[in-house]
Structure formats: structure tokens, C-alpha cells
Amino acid sequence: MEKIIKIGSYVLVFLLPWQTRWIFKAGKINGGASEYLTYSLYAADVLLIALLVLAMFYLRKNIFARIFAFFNAIKKIEFFQGKNIEVMIIPLFLLAGLISIFFAENKALASFAEIRILLAVGFFWIIARFTQKSKVAVCFVLGLVGPAILAIWQFLTQQTHAFKWLGLAEHPAFAGGTSVIESYANGMVSGRWLRAYGSFDHPNMLGGALAIGLLVCLWLLIESRKETRHSRMTGENKKTVNMIFIYVSVVILSAGIFVSFSRSAWLALSLGITAGGIFLFFQKKFIDLKNWIFGAVIVAVVFVVLLLNHQELVNVRTQSEMRLEKLSLDQRKIYIKQAKELIFNNSITGVGIGNYVAEVERSNPGDPVWTYQPVHNVFLLVWAELGIFGVLLLLIFYMTMIWTHGRINLLMLVLLISLLPMMLFDHWLWSLHFGVLFFAIILGITVGFSEKEKV
């Protein structure tokens, strides 16, 4: 049974970027579809629930002991042993979400969101308890290669196609609401360039996921160089295959990040690479630093080659002076204002987990559906939904992980630092199904694994 759980975990990590789902209750606002009010059952959820059931029965205890062991097992992970504050925060955060349901206007929506968080904690536990570090990292990277290739194709052809069995939606460049970049000639709009979506709901999600995947690739590059040479011939052959996989993945993921044209993803990647280099330098791990820099150079070369062919589009995205960029910034200011109003009126209890958009619509009825979005800041969003205690728990957990463990764990430091732009300038890590499970994968990759660590 343990082997089935392991294999299932690797498959789940690999398939997560593909958002196949059954929408059993579509969310509607003023006649338009709203993702944030939609009830969906994802294929990933079905597999995850099956793995959790198998894992609990694998513990060979009665049902109450299994439920207790589900939470207690986190504490038994080697990484979390001792009196670490983050161990206590996980159940407290779950409790904060549970309590917020009682203050939610839409209790069904809140309960659904709380279940999603519970599944994410379960996903983290499954990865930490049953998987091998390097194998789950390889599955994670490999699972992102497909969406990256799709993203490159989408940008080159300027086309997307819907395919429900893979969770793909169509995003025509000419349609309103599609993420595009406007090109200009003689001060006039000359074209609309589609930003790549890959297999995700938005280019920012694509860019963010690929940025994390690319940083994991650079870590795998270092780890592969450290392989033991107990069998020289076998080891060299294995090493060659590993290196080819890593280098090809670095190139593909780099190109995918570029064509997402996600500023937060570009910033996240830059911060992650810089943090990793500084960490290795002060740890005096100069051989590892050399390999890290070599991987970063490959990333830079890919970006420069693509930049030479699409410099105008990059300028539009980075200067933020054109029409769509200004509109985006203006909308974000409105979202922050809305968040402040909700926080001011519900600072202690919050409006209820998963209820942010519903509350904004209730306070501002009659607007177009696309204007109802979460504030593009995870911390403000959590504060608005869970109240002051919820956001404090999140902040303490996040900062403790960086300060206590990031100083000795390269991968944790790099990934948590790189997540900051996505948390400060976007909302998908909290508001969307993929984002919550994605965060669980990141924690699982960095904190708890079986003792065997080699590829």
C-alpha cells in the first residue's frame, strides 16, 4: 500500500498543472461567470482524497486515531521535530478558517474554501511523509515542462484552444478580458499580443509556477553534481541523463516564463536566483555556487535571445506607461481600496474564508463581472477573509520558516523568497485551487521527506 501511495503522489504532483475539473455549480455575478463563486471538483482532488484515505488506513489505527495521526504526523517529520512555532501554527490556521465560516455570509462557499485548505494540508503531509525529495522535485519539474511547451506554442502562434479533458480554455487575443500586450506604431495601437497561458487560468499563474520550477531545476543541478561515485560507470551514465534533463528543462522553463510576460514572475525568478547565490557565497559552498551561476547564465541567455526579438513588448510591460498597463495599475488600486474597506469593517473576524469576492459584489452591486476580483495581495486577502488573527498566523509562519530554516536550507530560502512577489502583487496562491495546492507542494518539497535524498 505504501508503494501505491508513493506512486500516486508522484503522479499527482506531475498532473497538478492540468486543471481538469467538473463544475457542479457555476458561480454567476450579474449574468457573467465568476471563478471565485464556482464550485468545482478537480481530478487532482479525487486522486488526493484517494491517497489520503489509503494513507490513513496504512497507519493501521482506528478511525479516530487515524484522524489524529493525520495532524500529528506533521510534527513527527524530522524537519518539524522540536518546539518549533510553525508546528503549532498549522492547526491554528485551520482553526481560524473554520471559525471564519460562522461569520461568513455565504457559509457554503466558506465551507468549500476551508475544505480546499484541509486538502492542501493533507497534500503537504502526503508529500512529506511518503515521497523521496529528489524524485518529487523531478516530477514537479517534469510536470511543468508540458505547460511551458504549450505556452511557447501559444505565443508563437498567438492561438489558444479549449480542451475540457485537460482543463484548457480558449483565450482569443481579440476578446475583452484576455491578457494581452498592446504594441504601438506612431503613437497608435498596432496590435494585440497574446500573453501565454499554458495550462493555467492566467499568464501570471503560468509565470509564477514556472519560476518556482526553474529554481527547483537549479537546485537539482547542484544536487546532481553531488552524486556519489560508488559505481563509476553506472553513476556517470545516470549523471549524464540527469544533466540533459536538467539543462533541457532550464531552457524550456526559461522560455515559458518569458512568454508569460508576467512581471511578478520575472521579479520572483530574479530574487530567487540572487538569494541562492548570496546563500551559497556566505556558506562558502563555492563549487555549488559555480553550478548555480552556470544555470543562471543559461537562463539569462534564453531571456536575452528572446528579448532581442520582442524588446518592444518587454518595454511595454516594464515601463507601465501604456493604456493597458495603466488600466491594470488603476484596477489594482481599486482592489486595494475595496480590501481596506472590508478590513476596516471586519478587521477581527474577517468576512469569512472564500467570501471576499461575494462581499465585494454585495457592497458594490451592478458592476461588470470581470471587475469583481480579489485584492492582488495575499496578506490583505487573508486579513479580509480570516481577520487579524488569521493574517498574523500566516505572517508568523512565513517569516519563521525563512528565518529559522531558510538560513540552513538553500531550497527553502530560494523558494520562499521567490514567492514573495506573487504574494504581494497577486492573489492566486490563496484564491484559486491550483495556488493553494501549489503552495503545499512547495512546502512539501522543502521540509519533509524520507531519509533517502539522492536522485
Secondary structure, 3 states (H helix, E strand, C coil): CHHHHHHHHHHHHHHCCCCCEEEEECCEECCEECHHHCEEEEHHHHHHHHHHHHHHHHCCCCHHHHHHHHHHHHHHCHHHCCCCHHHHHHHHHHHHHHHHHCCCCCHHHHHHHHHHHHHHHHHHHHHHHHCCHHHHHHHHHHHHHHHHHHHHHHHHHCCCCCEHHHCECCCCCCCCCCCEEEEEECCEEEEEEECCCCCCCCHHHHHHHHHHHHHHHHHHHHHHHCCCCCCHHHHHHHHHHHHHHHHHHHHHHHHHHHHHCCHHHHHHHHHHHHHHHHHHHHCCCHHHHHHHHHHHHHHHHHHHHHHHHCHHHHHHHHHCCCHHHHHHHHHHHHHHHHHHHHHHHCCCCCCCCCCHHHHHHHHCCCCCHHHCCCCCCHHHHHHHHHCHHHHHHHHHHHHHHHHHHCCCCHHHHHHHHHHHHHHHHCCHHHHCHHHHHHHHHHHHHHHCCCCCCCC
